[in-house]
Amino acid sequence: MKSSTKLFAISALTGALAACGGSGGGSSSGQTGSLSVGLTDAPTTDLSSVHIAFNTIRLKHADGEWLEYSLEETGTVDLLTLQGGVTEPLITDEEVPAGEYKEIRLIVDTDNSWVTKSSEGDARYTLGVPSGEQSGLKLKGSFIVAADASTDFTIDFDVRKSIIDPQGNAQGDFMLKPVLRLVNNLEVGKITGEVNYADINQSTEANCSANYEGSVYVYEGADVEPIDLNVNRDGNNPLMVVPVNDDDADGFHEWTAAFLTEGTYTVSYSCQLDDNEMDEGLTFYGTQNVEVISGETTEATMISQ
């Protein structure tokens, strides 16, 4: 994968933010470029909504101070509406110093952030975001804004891996431990496909729920042996877990995995519910390699028994 689309490890760290400027310094060359940053969500199935109230986005140029932009117009976003390639713009065509940037921070309003669960009548639960209003959510790494050109990035916010049950933690009913990645929009494609759920459900080993149509697991690289989602275990965890669309009455269910950098991926399907903190030994079907090409949509082979 190209360096400008490398994945960044994300953490919500403690500590006050130093040297933040509203229009701080930048490239020593004086050149500028146009920058747009959008937000999308790698899908989840356990929650019915995840509302995050965004206040500010901060950018750290390698040769300058922090740049800061208000996200007042963005406001509170339900991340679960941003799936299958849908995005929410954070900043659009902002003129910024060209060159290398080292970090992005998203400052959030924790008092106006919450989640709901469909299994419990869409009851609202508080969401704790450690240092969300101080240092915020951090994307550390390196990315380039080209001079005299428009550069568009998307922050992929993986809700399924990011929301955890704190089991009594006083900061909130649920906690946000953000898992994010930053991609250059010119260097990504997507995969679409269908699952023959009715055919798979006939298998004696499938153990499929009557009202749960499962998910497609997407792994980086070819010929990956599929495993369940468990962020606390060593191994090739899935890059994303994509729920299939259960609206098709004939048993064929559609799915889309978006904002994938160019390369080869392994995709596989399980009809069982996956708890990302338990090793459940899921049964997988239709494991296959899929090649993603920048700017294109690749159709995977129908997944069946």
C-alpha positions as CSV (number, residue, x, y, z in Angstrom):
1,M,0.0,0.0,0.0
2,K,1.2,3.5,-0.7
3,S,2.6,5.5,2.1
4,S,-0.1,8.2,2.1
5,T,-2.7,5.7,2.8
6,K,-1.0,3.8,5.6
7,L,-3.2,2.9,8.5
8,F,-2.8,4.9,11.7
9,A,-3.1,3.5,15.3
10,I,-5.6,5.7,17.2
11,S,-5.9,6.4,20.9
12,A,-7.8,8.9,23.0
13,L,-4.9,10.0,25.3
14,T,-4.9,12.2,28.4
15,G,-3.1,15.5,28.7
16,A,-3.9,19.0,27.6
17,L,-3.1,20.1,24.1
18,A,-0.2,22.6,23.8
19,A,0.5,25.2,21.2
20,C,-2.9,25.1,19.4
21,G,-3.4,27.9,16.9
22,G,-6.5,29.0,15.1
23,S,-4.5,29.7,11.9
24,G,-1.0,28.6,13.0
25,G,2.1,28.6,10.9
26,G,2.8,26.1,8.2
27,S,5.1,25.2,5.3
28,S,8.3,27.1,5.1
29,S,7.9,27.3,1.3
30,G,4.8,29.4,1.6
31,Q,2.9,27.0,-0.8
32,T,-0.6,26.0,-0.1
33,G,-3.0,23.3,-1.1
34,S,-6.7,22.5,-0.8
35,L,-7.7,20.0,1.8
36,S,-10.9,18.1,2.4
37,V,-11.5,15.6,5.2
38,G,-14.6,13.4,5.5
39,L,-15.9,10.8,7.9
40,T,-17.3,7.4,7.3
41,D,-18.0,4.3,9.4
42,A,-17.0,0.6,9.0
43,P,-20.3,-1.0,9.8
44,T,-21.6,-2.5,13.0
45,T,-24.5,-4.6,14.0
46,D,-24.8,-4.4,17.8
47,L,-26.0,-0.8,18.1
48,S,-28.8,1.0,16.5
49,S,-27.2,4.5,16.6
50,V,-23.9,6.0,17.7
51,H,-24.1,9.8,18.1
52,I,-20.8,11.7,18.3
53,A,-20.8,15.5,18.8
54,F,-17.8,16.9,17.0
55,N,-16.5,20.4,18.1
56,T,-13.2,20.9,16.3
57,I,-10.6,19.4,14.0
58,R,-6.9,20.1,14.5
59,L,-4.1,19.5,12.1
60,K,-0.4,19.4,12.9
61,H,2.0,20.4,10.1
62,A,5.4,18.9,10.3
63,D,7.0,22.4,10.0
64,G,4.5,24.5,11.8
65,E,1.9,24.9,14.6
66,W,-1.5,23.5,15.0
67,L,-4.3,24.5,12.5
68,E,-7.8,24.5,14.0
69,Y,-11.2,24.5,12.3
70,S,-14.6,24.6,13.9
71,L,-17.0,21.7,13.3
72,E,-20.0,23.6,14.5
73,E,-21.8,23.0,11.3
74,T,-21.1,19.3,11.4
75,G,-22.5,19.0,15.0
76,T,-23.7,15.6,16.2
77,V,-23.3,12.8,13.7
78,D,-24.9,9.3,13.9
79,L,-22.0,7.2,12.7
80,L,-24.2,4.3,11.7
81,T,-25.7,6.4,8.9
82,L,-22.2,6.6,7.3
83,Q,-21.9,3.1,5.9
84,G,-21.4,1.5,2.5
85,G,-19.4,4.5,1.2
86,V,-21.5,7.3,2.7
87,T,-19.5,10.1,4.2
88,E,-20.0,13.2,6.3
89,P,-17.8,16.2,5.4
90,L,-15.7,17.7,8.2
91,I,-13.8,20.3,6.3
92,T,-14.1,21.0,2.6
93,D,-11.6,22.7,0.3
94,E,-9.8,24.5,3.1
95,E,-6.7,26.3,2.0
96,V,-3.8,24.9,4.2
97,P,0.0,25.0,4.0
98,A,1.2,22.3,1.6
99,G,3.5,19.5,2.7
100,E,3.7,16.8,5.4
101,Y,1.3,16.6,8.3
102,K,2.0,14.5,11.4
103,E,-1.3,14.3,13.3
104,I,-5.1,15.0,13.2
105,R,-7.2,15.5,16.3
106,L,-10.9,15.4,16.6
107,I,-12.3,17.2,19.6
108,V,-15.7,16.0,20.8
109,D,-18.5,17.1,23.2
110,T,-18.9,14.1,25.5
111,D,-22.0,15.5,27.1
112,N,-23.9,15.3,23.8
113,S,-22.5,11.9,22.6
114,W,-24.5,8.8,23.2
115,V,-25.5,5.3,21.8
116,T,-28.7,3.3,21.5
117,K,-29.3,-0.4,21.2
118,S,-32.1,-1.9,19.0
119,S,-32.3,-5.0,21.2
120,E,-33.4,-2.8,24.1
121,G,-36.0,-0.6,22.4
122,D,-33.5,2.1,21.3
123,A,-32.9,3.2,24.9
124,R,-30.2,5.9,25.1
125,Y,-26.9,5.1,26.9
126,T,-24.2,7.6,27.8
127,L,-20.9,7.3,26.0
128,G,-17.6,8.0,27.8
129,V,-14.8,9.5,25.7
130,P,-11.6,9.8,27.7
131,S,-10.1,13.3,27.2
132,G,-12.5,13.8,24.3
133,E,-12.8,17.5,25.1
134,Q,-9.1,18.1,25.8
135,S,-6.6,16.2,23.6
136,G,-9.5,14.5,21.7
137,L,-9.2,11.5,19.3
138,K,-5.7,11.3,17.9
139,L,-4.7,10.1,14.4
140,K,-0.9,10.0,14.5
141,G,1.1,9.4,11.4
142,S,2.2,11.1,8.2
143,F,0.2,12.3,5.3
144,I,0.8,14.8,2.4
145,V,-1.2,17.8,1.2
146,A,0.0,18.5,-2.3
147,A,0.8,22.1,-3.4
148,D,-1.6,23.9,-5.7
149,A,-3.9,20.8,-5.8
150,S,-6.9,19.4,-4.0
151,T,-6.3,16.5,-1.6
152,D,-9.3,14.6,-0.2
153,F,-9.0,12.2,2.8
154,T,-11.5,10.1,4.6
155,I,-11.4,9.0,8.3
156,D,-12.8,5.6,8.6
157,F,-14.3,5.3,12.1
158,D,-14.7,1.6,13.0
159,V,-17.6,1.7,15.5
160,R,-17.7,-2.1,15.9
161,K,-14.2,-2.2,17.3
162,S,-14.4,1.2,19.1
163,I,-17.4,0.9,21.4
164,I,-16.9,-1.3,24.5
165,D,-18.9,-2.1,27.6
166,P,-16.9,-0.7,30.5
167,Q,-18.6,-3.0,33.0
168,G,-19.2,-0.4,35.6
169,N,-16.8,2.3,34.6
170,A,-18.2,5.6,35.9
171,Q,-17.3,7.6,32.7
172,G,-20.3,6.2,30.8
173,D,-22.6,3.3,30.1
174,F,-20.3,2.6,27.1
175,M,-16.8,3.7,26.4
176,L,-15.2,5.0,23.2
177,K,-11.7,3.5,22.4
178,P,-11.5,4.7,18.9
179,V,-10.2,2.5,16.1
180,L,-9.7,4.7,13.0
181,R,-7.8,4.7,9.7
182,L,-7.1,7.6,7.3
183,V,-7.2,7.0,3.5
184,N,-6.6,9.1,0.5
185,N,-9.8,9.1,-1.6
186,L,-7.8,8.8,-4.8
187,E,-6.3,5.5,-3.7
188,V,-9.3,3.5,-2.6
189,G,-11.9,1.3,-4.2
190,K,-14.7,-0.9,-2.8
191,I,-16.1,-4.5,-2.9
192,T,-19.7,-5.5,-3.3
193,G,-21.3,-8.9,-3.3
194,E,-24.2,-11.1,-2.3
195,V,-24.7,-13.8,0.2
196,N,-27.1,-16.7,-0.4
197,Y,-28.3,-16.8,3.2
198,A,-31.1,-19.3,2.5
199,D,-28.7,-21.8,1.0
200,I,-26.2,-21.5,3.8
201,N,-28.9,-21.8,6.4
202,Q,-29.7,-25.3,5.1
203,S,-26.3,-26.5,6.3
204,T,-26.4,-28.5,9.6
205,E,-23.2,-26.8,10.8
206,A,-24.4,-23.3,10.0
207,N,-26.3,-22.7,13.2
208,C,-27.8,-19.5,11.7
209,S,-30.3,-17.5,13.6
210,A,-33.7,-17.0,12.0
211,N,-33.5,-13.2,12.5
212,Y,-29.7,-12.6,12.1
213,E,-28.2,-12.6,8.6
214,G,-24.6,-12.4,9.7
215,S,-21.6,-10.4,8.3
216,V,-18.9,-10.5,5.7
217,Y,-15.3,-10.4,7.2
218,V,-12.7,-8.5,5.2
219,Y,-9.0,-9.2,5.8
220,E,-5.9,-7.6,4.3
221,G,-3.9,-9.9,2.0
222,A,-4.6,-13.1,0.0
223,D,-5.5,-16.5,1.4
224,V,-6.0,-15.3,5.0
225,E,-7.5,-17.9,7.3
226,P,-10.7,-16.2,8.6
227,I,-11.0,-15.7,12.4
228,D,-13.6,-13.9,14.5
229,L,-13.1,-10.3,15.6
230,N,-11.1,-10.0,18.8
231,V,-9.0,-6.9,19.2
232,N,-7.2,-8.4,22.2
233,R,-5.8,-11.5,20.5
234,D,-2.8,-11.9,18.2
235,G,-3.5,-12.9,14.6
236,N,-4.8,-11.4,11.4
237,N,-7.9,-9.7,12.7
238,P,-10.4,-8.5,10.1
239,L,-9.9,-5.0,8.8
240,M,-13.7,-4.6,8.9
241,V,-16.8,-6.7,9.5
242,V,-19.7,-5.8,7.1
243,P,-23.3,-6.7,7.9
244,V,-25.3,-7.9,5.0
245,N,-28.5,-6.2,3.9
246,D,-31.5,-8.3,5.1
247,D,-34.1,-6.7,2.9
248,D,-34.1,-9.2,0.1
249,A,-36.9,-11.7,0.5
250,D,-35.5,-14.3,-1.9
251,G,-32.6,-15.1,0.4
252,F,-29.9,-13.1,-1.4
253,H,-28.4,-10.4,0.8
254,E,-26.1,-7.6,-0.4
255,W,-23.0,-6.2,1.2
256,T,-20.5,-3.4,0.5
257,A,-17.0,-2.9,1.9
258,A,-15.9,0.7,1.0
259,F,-12.8,2.8,1.3
260,L,-10.3,0.0,0.8
261,T,-6.8,0.8,-0.4
262,E,-5.7,-0.8,-3.6
263,G,-4.6,-4.4,-3.1
264,T,-5.7,-8.0,-2.4
265,Y,-8.2,-8.9,0.3
266,T,-9.7,-12.1,1.7
267,V,-13.4,-12.0,2.3
268,S,-15.5,-14.6,4.1
269,Y,-19.0,-14.9,5.6
270,S,-20.4,-16.1,8.9
271,C,-24.1,-16.1,9.9
272,Q,-23.2,-16.2,13.6
273,L,-23.2,-13.1,15.9
274,D,-19.6,-12.1,16.8
275,D,-18.7,-10.7,20.1
276,N,-15.4,-8.8,19.7
277,E,-14.2,-9.7,23.2
278,M,-14.8,-13.5,23.0
279,D,-13.2,-16.3,21.0
280,E,-16.3,-18.0,19.6
281,G,-14.9,-20.2,16.8
282,L,-17.2,-18.9,14.1
283,T,-18.1,-21.0,11.0
284,F,-17.1,-19.3,7.8
285,Y,-18.4,-19.7,4.2
286,G,-17.4,-18.6,0.7
287,T,-13.8,-17.6,1.6
288,Q,-12.2,-16.0,-1.5
289,N,-9.6,-13.5,-2.6
290,V,-10.8,-10.2,-4.1
291,E,-8.6,-7.6,-5.9
292,V,-9.4,-3.9,-5.2
293,I,-8.4,-1.3,-7.7
294,S,-8.4,2.4,-6.9
295,G,-11.5,4.2,-8.1
296,E,-13.3,1.0,-9.1
297,T,-16.0,-1.3,-7.6
298,T,-15.0,-5.0,-7.6
299,E,-17.8,-7.6,-7.4
300,A,-17.1,-10.7,-5.3
301,T,-18.4,-14.1,-6.2
302,M,-21.8,-15.1,-4.7
303,I,-21.2,-16.6,-1.2
304,S,-23.2,-19.8,-0.6
305,Q,-22.9,-23.2,1.1
